[in-house]
């Protein structure tokens, strides 16, 4: 549970193994409740706590997509947000408690229609020089490693799928404001895929 959001809870799936580079894709139908669902890459340094809690390091996050579900009452007609972003969290770092420095880069894509009513495909290319985001096969954002902080993203990260109870954009999900008629609500994942580039023969 996130602070101030009880009694609501949400779920997450995280890969056991960290992966690096290639193309990531997920076909997902977002929550129809006003919560945020996401497909992202992350390393909270939980397996290297000596780095996590000491100054001079950073934790990494790449948000392939963060998508809000239906708006709360009163926000009808406003656009929906599909977020593409990167983050470097400077240590010492404890999620939600001690983020002394968060260095984000990204793009907020605003969609007219509620996209929680159908499946959409969210993709991300993690190349040697470029980071590229896609939605339904169309490029939505591109940035070079050299344009992000701390030299880019060259460490393996966990793959994560989740839904989060947050006060974000037009969702406004703070307890007790969620429309109870929309609960329980489920984000559905059809598939997740990861391709890696084949190494050239020497």
VMD Tcl script that draws the C-alpha trace (Angstrom):
set ca {
  {0.00 0.00 0.00}
  {1.22 3.49 -0.75}
  {1.07 6.14 1.93}
  {-2.37 7.67 2.41}
  {-4.08 5.23 0.04}
  {-5.35 2.57 2.48}
  {-7.50 0.48 2.37}
  {-6.75 -0.05 -1.33}
  {-4.11 -2.47 -2.55}
  {-2.61 -3.26 -5.93}
  {-0.42 -5.91 -7.52}
  {2.93 -6.10 -9.30}
  {4.89 -8.70 -11.26}
  {8.69 -8.37 -11.43}
  {11.15 -10.54 -13.33}
  {13.57 -12.49 -11.17}
  {16.43 -11.83 -13.57}
  {17.67 -8.43 -14.72}
  {17.98 -7.94 -18.47}
  {19.79 -5.44 -20.64}
  {19.10 -3.96 -24.05}
  {16.98 -5.03 -27.00}
  {13.32 -4.46 -27.77}
  {10.55 -4.84 -25.17}
  {6.88 -5.08 -26.00}
  {3.67 -5.66 -24.07}
  {0.04 -5.89 -25.17}
  {-1.97 -4.57 -22.27}
  {-5.47 -3.41 -21.37}
  {-5.31 -0.82 -18.62}
  {-7.45 -0.58 -15.50}
  {-10.93 0.84 -15.88}
  {-10.67 2.34 -12.39}
  {-8.83 5.64 -11.87}
  {-5.44 4.09 -11.08}
  {-2.12 4.05 -12.90}
  {-0.97 0.89 -14.69}
  {2.57 0.56 -15.96}
  {5.12 -1.49 -17.93}
  {8.63 -0.52 -16.84}
  {12.25 -1.45 -16.19}
  {13.78 -0.92 -12.77}
  {16.70 -1.66 -10.47}
  {16.14 -0.55 -6.87}
  {19.58 -1.94 -5.90}
  {17.83 -4.29 -3.47}
  {20.50 -6.93 -4.08}
  {23.32 -4.42 -3.52}
  {22.28 -2.57 -0.40}
  {25.78 -1.32 0.30}
  {25.33 0.80 -2.85}
  {21.70 1.69 -2.27}
  {22.10 3.29 1.14}
  {25.48 4.94 0.59}
  {26.05 8.29 -1.17}
  {27.56 8.43 -4.63}
  {25.49 5.83 -6.52}
  {22.11 5.82 -8.25}
  {19.14 3.56 -8.91}
  {17.69 3.41 -12.43}
  {14.18 3.32 -13.90}
  {12.82 3.36 -17.45}
  {9.05 3.78 -17.77}
  {7.99 2.15 -21.03}
  {4.45 3.30 -20.33}
  {2.56 4.67 -17.37}
  {-1.13 4.93 -18.24}
  {-3.99 6.15 -16.09}
  {-7.36 4.45 -16.09}
  {-10.67 6.27 -16.21}
  {-10.79 9.79 -14.83}
  {-12.43 10.57 -11.56}
  {-15.79 12.33 -11.64}
  {-15.39 15.95 -12.65}
  {-12.54 15.35 -15.08}
  {-14.68 14.13 -17.98}
  {-13.49 15.32 -21.38}
  {-9.91 15.88 -20.29}
  {-7.10 14.02 -22.11}
  {-5.54 10.78 -20.86}
  {-1.86 10.59 -20.05}
  {0.59 8.00 -21.42}
  {3.96 8.70 -19.83}
  {7.37 7.74 -21.31}
  {10.21 8.52 -18.94}
  {13.61 7.71 -17.45}
  {14.77 8.28 -13.89}
  {18.06 8.23 -12.00}
  {17.52 8.19 -8.22}
  {20.65 9.34 -6.46}
  {21.57 7.31 -3.37}
  {20.95 7.00 -0.48}
  {17.64 5.83 -1.89}
  {14.55 4.29 -0.31}
  {11.41 4.12 -2.46}
  {8.84 6.73 -1.52}
  {10.78 7.83 1.56}
  {14.25 9.08 0.70}
  {14.58 10.17 -2.93}
  {17.06 12.97 -2.37}
  {17.61 13.58 -6.05}
  {15.43 12.25 -8.87}
  {16.70 13.19 -12.33}
  {13.87 12.50 -14.83}
  {13.76 12.83 -18.60}
  {10.80 11.96 -20.79}
  {7.64 12.93 -22.59}
  {4.02 13.13 -21.52}
  {1.74 11.96 -24.35}
  {-1.85 13.09 -24.09}
  {-4.55 10.92 -25.69}
  {-8.06 12.20 -26.33}
  {-9.90 8.90 -25.88}
  {-10.03 6.66 -22.83}
  {-7.65 3.84 -23.82}
  {-8.59 1.54 -20.94}
  {-11.44 0.07 -23.00}
  {-9.22 -1.98 -25.33}
  {-5.80 -3.62 -25.65}
  {-2.89 -1.52 -26.87}
  {0.73 -2.43 -27.60}
  {3.51 -0.58 -25.80}
  {7.08 -0.97 -27.03}
  {10.56 0.20 -26.11}
  {13.90 -0.10 -27.92}
  {16.94 0.00 -25.66}
  {19.84 0.49 -28.03}
  {23.50 1.32 -27.62}
  {22.92 4.98 -28.48}
  {19.15 5.56 -28.47}
  {16.15 4.90 -26.25}
  {12.92 4.78 -28.29}
  {9.29 4.43 -27.14}
  {6.34 3.14 -29.21}
  {2.58 2.83 -28.87}
  {0.66 0.61 -31.29}
  {3.67 0.49 -33.58}
  {4.15 4.27 -33.78}
  {7.15 6.04 -32.29}
  {6.15 8.40 -29.47}
  {9.50 9.53 -28.05}
  {13.24 9.17 -28.65}
  {16.25 10.24 -26.63}
  {19.97 9.50 -26.74}
  {21.78 8.02 -23.76}
  {24.10 11.01 -23.90}
  {21.14 13.34 -23.28}
  {20.11 11.64 -20.03}
  {21.84 11.98 -16.68}
  {24.73 9.85 -15.39}
  {25.82 8.72 -18.85}
  {22.67 6.87 -19.85}
  {21.39 3.37 -19.11}
  {23.90 0.54 -19.39}
  {23.00 -1.68 -16.43}
  {20.62 -4.66 -16.48}
  {17.15 -3.92 -15.05}
  {14.15 -5.93 -13.86}
  {11.00 -6.01 -16.04}
  {7.94 -4.88 -14.05}
  {4.18 -4.84 -14.68}
  {1.96 -3.26 -12.07}
  {-0.98 -1.07 -11.08}
  {-0.50 1.70 -8.57}
  {-2.81 3.73 -6.34}
  {-1.55 7.28 -6.81}
  {-2.64 10.91 -6.92}
  {-1.58 11.45 -10.52}
  {-2.84 13.68 -13.37}
  {-6.67 13.46 -13.47}
  {-6.94 10.17 -11.59}
  {-6.93 11.70 -8.10}
  {-7.02 8.33 -6.37}
  {-6.59 9.39 -2.78}
  {-8.67 7.50 -0.24}
  {-11.67 7.62 -0.01}
  {-12.37 9.16 -3.42}
  {-12.29 6.13 -5.73}
  {-15.71 5.33 -7.20}
  {-16.52 2.04 -5.47}
  {-18.67 0.89 -8.39}
  {-15.46 0.57 -10.48}
  {-13.82 -1.85 -8.02}
  {-12.37 -4.38 -8.17}
  {-10.58 -3.41 -11.36}
  {-8.07 -5.45 -13.35}
  {-5.31 -4.56 -15.81}
  {-5.02 -7.36 -18.36}
  {-1.78 -8.43 -20.05}
  {-2.02 -10.47 -23.24}
  {1.73 -10.99 -23.64}
  {5.17 -9.61 -22.85}
  {8.10 -10.07 -25.25}
  {11.78 -9.23 -25.25}
  {14.06 -9.48 -28.26}
  {17.83 -9.13 -28.10}
  {20.06 -8.11 -30.98}
  {22.04 -10.94 -32.50}
  {25.78 -10.49 -32.21}
  {27.65 -10.32 -35.48}
  {30.01 -13.19 -36.21}
  {33.65 -12.26 -35.85}
}
mol new
graphics top color blue
foreach p $ca { graphics top sphere $p radius 0.5 }
foreach p [lrange $ca 0 end-1] q [lrange $ca 1 end] { graphics top cylinder $p $q radius 0.2 }
display resetview
